[in-house]
Amino acid sequence: MTDHADQKDALRLGELEHLVLLAILRLGDEAYGVPIAEQIKERTGRESSRTAVYVALTRLEKRGLVSSRMGDPTPERGGKARRYFRLEPAAIERIRESKASLERMWEGLDPILG
């Protein structure tokens, strides 16, 4: 494989990563682990553990597709601060490319699928 092909593979999104990015896009400023997992379940029916979501978020952050900030601690005694995530411009571009690729793959299949 060439270096260019290796770079392209590194840019590809896994299914959960893709879903996480779309959930963050929907949630906006309120995007942290629990609502991200809930959004994925609500929209896809797919159960994703918080651990799996946080692993995906860590990968996405290392790749520069998302950034995070710590919020204030929750009001309950001993409450932890939430880590909120937002999409970086590269993530928006990756989502657009992925959508376009899927649309090209779906093109012409409606008659076959009914």
N, C-alpha and C positions, 0 to 999 in steps of 0.2 A: 504494500500500500504506500502511496506517496504521502508526503507531508501534508499536502493540500487535502487529501482524503481523510487523513487523521484529524485535521482541524475541523473538517465538516462533521465527522462523527462526534467530535467533542462538543459541537454546537447543537446536536440533535437533542430533542426533549423526550424523556420517557413519558409514559402515559400519566403517571401520578404528578410528575413535574408540570406537565401541561395543565392538568386539572387544578393544581395549586396556583399557577399563574392566573388562570381564568377566575378562580375564586377571589384572589387578591384584587383583581381588576373590578369585580363586582362589589366587593366589600369596601373598597376605598380606604379611608382613614381608620376603619375599625378592623383591619385585617391582622389577626393574630391566630395562633394555632387552633383553638377550639372553634371559632366561627368558620375558619377555613375548612376544617374537617366536616363541620355541619353543613356548609354550603355544598361541598362535594357530595355528601350523602343525599341531601335534599334534591339536588339537580340530577344526579346520576343513579341514585339508589345504591351506590357503592360505599361500603363501610370502610373507612380508612382510619387506622388508629392514629392517635395524636403523635405517637412516636414516629410512625411512617411519615406523617406530614412534616414533623420537625426535621427528620433526616433529609427529606426533599428540600425543605427551606434552607438548610445548611448548605446543601450542594448548590442550590440556586444562588445563594449569597456568595459562595466561593467563586462561582462563575461570573459574578457581576451582574446577574439578572435581577436580583432584588437587593434591597438594603433594609436595615432594621434600625429601630430606635427603641429605647426603653421608656415605657410610660411610667406614671406614678404608681406607687403601691396601691393595691386595692384597699377599700375602706375597712374591711373586716380586720380584726386584730391579727397582726402578724402576716397580713396580706402581702403577696408577692407582686412585684412590678411585672407588667405584661410586656412582651417584646412584640412591637408592631412592625409589620412589613409593608414595603411599597415597591412597586415595579420600577425598574430602571428603564431608560429608553431602549436599551438592547433587548429587553424582554418584550416590549411592545412590538418591535420589529420581528422577533422570533415568533410571536403569536400570529402576526400577519402572514409570515411565510408559511407557517404550519397550516393555517386556514386555507390559504391559496393552494397548497399542495393537496390537501384533502378534497377541496372542491374539484381540482383537476382529476383526481382519482374517481370521484363520484360521477363525473360527467358521463352521461349516456347510459348509466346503469338503472335509472328509474324504470324503463320498460322491462328490464330483466327481473327486477325485484318486485314490480307490481305496485 
